[in-house]
Amino acid sequence: MNALRRLFARLEIDERLLGMLVSLVVIWVGFHIASDGKFITPRNLYNLGNQTASVAVMAIGMVLVIVIRQIDLSVGSMLGVIAMVLGVIQAFWLPPLLDYGNPAIWIVTAIAGVVLGAILGGLNGYLIGYLGIPSFVVTLGGLLIWRGCAWWVTYGQTVAPLDQTFMLLGGGVYGTLRETGSWIAAAVAVIIIVIAAQRQRRQRIRFGFPVRPVWAESVVVGVTCLLVIAFAATMNAYEMPEVAAKRLAELNNWPVPEGGLHLSEGIAIPVLIVVVLAVAVSILLNNMRFGRYVFAMGGNPDAANLAGIDIRKMTFWVFVLMGALCGIAAIIASARLQSAGNSIGTNDELKTIAAVVIGGASLAGGSGTISGALIGALVIQSLQSGMSLLGFDASLQNIVTGLVLVLAVYIDQLYQKSRRAV
Amino acid sequence: MADTTQAPTPLVEMRHISVSFGGVRAVDDVTVDLYPGEVVGLVGHNAAGKSTLIKVLSGAYHRDAGEIWIDGRKASINSARDARHYNIETIYQTLALADNLDACANLFLGRELVQAGGLLDEAAMEDATRKVMKRLNPNFVKFHVPVSVLSGGQRQSVAIARAVHFNARILIMDEPTAALGVQEARGVHELIRQLRKEGLGIFLISHDLHDVFDLSDRISVMKNGKLVGTVRTQDVTKDDVLGMIILGKMPAVPATTQH
């Protein structure tokens, strides 16, 4: 155990994150065995990625909210009202103005989602940051208000069908990068990982600081790249259902070879969106002033204030970001369901907060990571879809998810204590 | 009537400063000054208004009345950033450190070095932190752990490093040794003397009269938000100053005032 710890220290690997990854793998293997080999399959993992995406996007923003000692209970309802408005925009407002199926429809709709989200988030941020109303109260109000508004948008009517291109943003059968696109995405990711590692190393060498040994650096970078490639390969191993492939071939006038068409799904678009957002917000959080101030506010608001940080403004912008991410989550969620109904996103605020907390963030503020929150979101979705696969009913799913949440936080506390004792 | 041994222009003059909280006058028409290369001790009971007065200078509180003059020119200080613009640095009693951040992040908090594209230049900040810590506390090696795990003295040196690195000309120290052991307190005394020699003006707030007599050139005494008076340390005894603190009365010896 100690030798292992020393190895991790040498490799500068975050033990806590590794622990979460191991737990996730344990859950996956458990379901795999219990379901007679149905869980860890390209198809199930592909679906898992799609199902996790909208909560994962909101969890990215919730990390910042929780780090600055706030909470946002309104994200699920904001998702709901935004999805309803976007449904109306793309199904009722735009088609008469533009041609049916015009590519501008999905673009205008998506932009509207992000902007509307930013506005709703900004409203939260204004009430919390500038008027000083506790975020628990403001967003508890929002939870009720926006869910009610979601109903009012269409008086409870579900909006369907949505724009064809827009629905690709939710994944599904066609919303993917396909085989070539997935390999290109993986290659780009590998190049970025290598360049970023080199850049960081060169920076430290510039000032003569200690760097980790070349072998350790190579192992870490190598393993990360291998994981990226393995992910792309797994997604490419999921073959598009034959009916769907045939329809695609007809649409594009592809010749169908003898023995049928074998097309790979590849990386789903919502998963790609999650990855891009996670990287972008991680840079904002860990490598820019904004993120530094977010952590400072969470660690000691008085110190942040005395250091000249405008806490009210920072609070406002964190909630704007949270809202914009809700907008993106609304796009993904409604596109995946191929419709907008007023109950969309119900209870997602609880899933989102649970994901961030399982991911190691402290509700006392000051700590939290995006990678942890993403793993947390995957853990929750894995539990739910795994139990569905095994035929557990919804009430039992809730019981198990709740128990795992409490247990995960307890184990993390024990780990933190043991580390402090070392 | 400026002190003849001092430079003619004070580094800082705080004139007729008043601050109220609700109906309470925390600081009531107080005037103090500070010359380069001088330590002025600020003493008084709890709630005498020392910290409030000094937070006006550091930009943390807004004054209701009065003026601040720096280098003989009227200064406008309305925020912590403004104060920093005038090279005023404050070491708070609480140290004002973000416990979850490391020494480098705390040292540069609010003034981070950034590269093109807005990315933090972590390596350059670490380099600067290592340099300034080498001067203040050569044994300091914990650059990459949250400051919450550092000892009291180490935390103090991070707070002081922040002021020193940014070339403070005016340094405000609020109870700098209250949380320290004997050895660590001696280090801080040494540093205060050294900074004074380098020409900084230092306001020293302390409950410890022994410290104040040891370090200050002049002592300003406050009581109930008002200034009792300012005396030259060499002209008075501890009993004189105690009398000022408790009774609010000036001693019989001639005192040096600001005007």
Interface residues (C-beta under 8 A of the other chain):
Chain A: Q203 R204 R206 F207 F209 I283 N287 M288 R289 R292 Y293 F295 A296 G298 G299 N300 D302 A303 A304 N305 L306 A307 G308 I309 G366 S367
Chain B: S58 G59 A60 S79 A80 R81 R84 T90 Y92 T94 L95 A96 L97 A98 D99 N100 L101 A105 N106 L109 G110 R111 E112 V114 G118 L119 L120 E122 A123 A124 E126 D127 P146
